[in-house]
Amino acid sequence: MSQTQQQQQHRPGPPYAPTTASVGGVPSVIPDVPISAVFVALYVAFAAANMLIFQINSRRGHKFIPSIALFGFCMARVLTLVLRIVWATRRTNVSLAIAANIFVNAGILIVYIINLIFAQRILRAKQPTLGWRRSLRIIFTVLYVGIACALIMVITALVLSVYSLNSYTLRACRDVQLTSGTYLLVFTTLPVFVIAAAYLLPRSPAEEKFGEGRMRTKAIIVLVAACLCIMNAGFRVGTAWSPPRPVSNPAWYHGKAPFYVFNFTLEIIILCILTPTRVDKRFHVPDGSNQPGHYSGRVESSAESGGETPAEKVRTGGNEISHNV
């Protein structure tokens, strides 16, 4: 057994503290606590704003689910940063480090999904025949399930890697993390291709409109958010694929500045785009929309929707009234 292997076997644990550098490193009271506190305040503000928007819309019979999803994302980020603050005061607590890193990787996935949903709605409005095709709906469903699988794989690999010293297991965990990270990067690029298909294909005579505002503005919102998501996922994948470096000799991208810029700063910018532009009005579609004509109201939407919120229908004196959610 080599000297390195002997040192590995005598590491305190499990869980074992990592021997390779990670992005952001081990937090310290200065500067991590004040920086994290500022981000906590920002996320709390956006959480409150999205919850307020959701509540106001709900009272008007307009239940826009992405608003509550953004609220959940903000609260998950608050928990992420609180864990990092606590970790800064207990730097040798490996279990706390695991929890903090899991939440760092998990929260942003909500934004990835929301952005693709918005792109999908634009495609269905611009190209109804293509957008509502059953095969495409199945593809999108598989992609969303893939996000859940990628998250489970990342969490499992992360936890397993700190509870094992076996070189084969550690190598397998790294491969799983690289595969999942690459999938997430590809996923963030999909809204760009979906919007491209919506606008570059021959214009459909059955083109529809939905929500408030111009369709071009909706597309710009999705594309800008997609570019920021690509930067976020690209940085994660790029650092993950780089050769591992020891904790004592980290690269520039392992520093605290890249960690806060490419994670939380980009996310705050995304929230600054999605919340003030009122995506709850721009991307709202009728309840039960599941075929061409539902967005524009040319065809009455059904109560049972494929991927949309169910419609609430009230019949009064033979007249049917649809309540948009």
N, C-alpha and C positions, 0 to 999 in steps of 0.2 A: 504494500500500500504506500502510495506517494505521500510526501509531507502535506501537500494540499488536501488530499483526501482525508488524512488524519485530522487536519484542522477542521474540515467540514464535519467530521463525525463528532468532534468535541464542542461544536457550537451549542450554546444553551438553547433549550427548546424541547419539544415543539410548543407553540409555533416558532419558527426560526426567522430571525431578522434577515432580510435580503442582503446579499453580498455585492449586488450590482446596483449601479446608480439608476434612479428613477426620476422622471420629470417632476420638478418641484422639490425633490429631496425630502429630508426630514424637516418639518416646520419648526421654527423657533418663535419665541415670544415677540421678538423684533426681527424682521418686519411683518411676520405672517399674521399675528393677531390683529393689529390695526387695519391691515389691508383686508383681511377676511371680514372684519367688522363692517367696513364700508360696503363691501359686496353684500353682506347680509341685509343691510339697510336698503340697498337698491332692490334686492330680490323681494323683500317684504313689501316694498312700495308697489312693485309690479304685481305681486300676488294679490294685494288688496285691490288694485285697479281692475284686474281680470275678474276677481270675484264680484266686485261691484257691477261690472258690465254684465256678468252672467245673471246676477240677481235682478237687475233692472230689466233685462231682456226677458227673463222668466216671467216677471209680473205682466209683461205684455204678450205672453204666449209665444215668445221667440227664444227657444232654448238652443243656444249655439254651443254645442259640446266642446269644440276646441278651446273656448274660453276657460272652461273648468279644467281642461287638460293643461293649459298654460299655467293656471293657478297651481295645479299639482306639481308641474315642473319647477316653478319658483320655490315652492315649499320644500321640494326635494333638494334644491340647491342650498336653501337655508340650512337644512340638516347637514348637508355635505360640509359647509363652511364651519358650522358649529363643531362638528367632529374634528375638523382640522385645527380649530382653536384649542379644543381640549387636548388633542394630540401634541400641540406645541408645548403644553404644560406637563405632558407625560411622554417624553420623547422615546422612552425605551419600551413602551407598551405596544407590542407587536399586534395584538388583537385589535387595538384601536386603530392602528395603521391600516389593517386589512379592511375594516369597516369604512374608513375614510376613502380608501382607494376604490372600493366597490361603488360607492355613491358618486365619485368623480366620473366613473365610466358609465354609470347607468342613466343619470338624469337627462342628458342631452338627447337621448333616443326619442323622447316624446316630441321634441321639435322636428327631428328628422321625419317622423311619421306625419305630423300635421302638415308639413310643407309638401309632402308627396300627395296627401289628400287634396290640398288646394290645387295642385297641378292637375290632378285627376279630374277635378270639377271643371277646370278650364278646358281640358281636352273633351270632356263630354258635352260642353256647351258649343265649342267650335267645330268639333267633328262627332256629332251624336252617333252616327252609324258605327264608327270605330270605337268611340269611348264607351259605349254601352254594350259592346260585344261580350258575350259570355266568356269566351276564352281569355280576353284581356282582364275581366273581373277576377277570374281564377288566378291569373298571374299576379295581380296585385295582392290578392289574399295570401298567396304563397310568400310573397315578399314580406308582408307584415308578420307572418308566422316566422319567417327567417330572422327578423329582428329579435323576436322573443327567444328564439333558439340561440342566436349569437350572444345575447345577454346572459343566458343561462350558462353557456360554454365559458364565457369570460369569467364569470363569478366562480364557477367550479374550478377552472384552471388556476385562478388567483389564489383561492383558498388552499387547493391541493399543493401548490408550489411552496407554501410556507409551512407545510406539515410533512414534507418529505425531503430527504437528502439524496435520494436515488437519482443518479444522473439521467437515466432513461426517462423517468417520470418528469423530471424538470424540463428535459428537452421536449417531451410530448406536450407539457403545459405551455411552453413557449410557442410551439407550432399551432396549438389551438388558439392562443391569443392573437397570433399573426393572422390566422385564417379569419377569425371573427372580425378583427379590425379592418382587414381588407374588404370583407363583405360590407361593413358599415360605410366605408369610403365609397364603394360602388353605389350603395343605396342612396347616399347623399347627392350623387350625380344624376339620378333618375329624373328628378323634376325638370332638369335642363332639357333632357331628351323628350320628355312628355310635352313640354311647352313648345319645343322645336317642331314636334309632330303636329301640334295643334295649329301652328301658324304656317308651316312650310308645305303641308299637304294642300291640294286644291281645295278652295273654299267650298264648304258644304252648303247646299241650298236650304238645309234644315237647321242652320246655325241658330243657336238660342242665346239668350242673355239671362243672367241671374244676379241677385244681389244688387247693391248700389255701386255706382261709379263705372268708369270705362273699363272694358275688358283689358285694354293695353296696360292700364295701371295695375290691375290684378296680376298680370303676367310679370311686370317689372318687380312687384313685391316678392313674388315667388322666386324669381331669378336671383335677386339680391340676397334673399335669405338662403337660397341654395348655395351661392358662392361662399357665404360666410360659414355655412355648415361644411362645405368641402374643405375650407381652410382648417376648420376645427378637426375634422376627421383625418385630413391629410397630415396635419402635424402629429397627431397621435400615431398614425401608421408609419410615418417617416421615422419617428424616434424609436418605434417598436422594432422596425426592420434594421435599424442601425446596429452594428456590433455591440454587444453588451460591454459596459465599462465598469471597473470597480468603483465602489462607493467613494474611495479616496481620490479618484481621478475622473470626475464627471465631465461630460462635454458641455458646451455652452447651452445646448437645448435642454439640459437637465436643470438649469437654473430656475430661480423663483420667478424672474420676470417673464420668460417664455410660458411658464406654467399659468400665470394669472392672465397674460395677454391672450394666448391661444385657447384658453378655456373660458373663464368667466367674463373677460372683457368682450370677446366675440358674442357670447350668449346675451350679454346686456344689450349690445348693439342690435341683435336679432329681436329682442323684446321691444326695443325702441322703434323698430320697424313695424312689428305686428300689432302692438297695442295702440299707439296713437293713430295709426292709419285705419283703425276700426275694422279689422278683418271680420268681426262679428256681423257687420252690415254688408261688407263687400263680398264675402264668400258664403253668405247664407243661401240655402236652397230649400225648396218646399219639402215638407215631410213626405216620406214614403217614395221619394224619387227613385225609380228603378228602370226607366226606359226613356227613349227620345220623346221630347215634348213635355216632360214633367217639369223641367226647369222653367220653361217659359209659360207654363200653364195651358198650353194648347191641348195637352192630354192630362186628365185628372190623375194625380198620383195616388197610389194605393197605400193602404195602411201598413202592408207588409213590404218593407224596403230591403234592398240588397246593399248593405253598407251604409244606409242613411238612417236617421232617427225615425221611428215609426210615427205616422200621422195620427192625430186625434180627430176623429170625425164625429160631428154632432148632427143628428137629423132632427129637424124641427118642422113639423107640418109638411113633410114630404120634401123639404128643401135640405140639401146637404151642405154643410159649412166645414171647410178644412181649416184647421188651426196650424199655421206654419211653425215649426220648431227650429 
